[in-house]
């Protein structure tokens, strides 16, 4: 049996009605570093390590953001998935906000 743990700060809704509430007090994030702000109010940004990623467990998928998924894959992690927000079957409300997604991506 597969278990999904929502490690984002938002409830994730699938189109089939399943809901995944956040399970961590602090969501998993990718660290960021910022350079000096120039005269145009622009600075360089670079990304570093994934912060708060639990140990991998058999049968458990961690629901994370797309950015965390990309960084985790670069680390060799195979237990992370992200909501398929760009999928054509994603449901949005009248304001364009995502209501639910059809699946996860890995």
Order of alpha helices (4+ residues) and beta strands (2+ residues): beta-beta-beta-beta-beta-beta-alpha-beta-beta-beta-beta
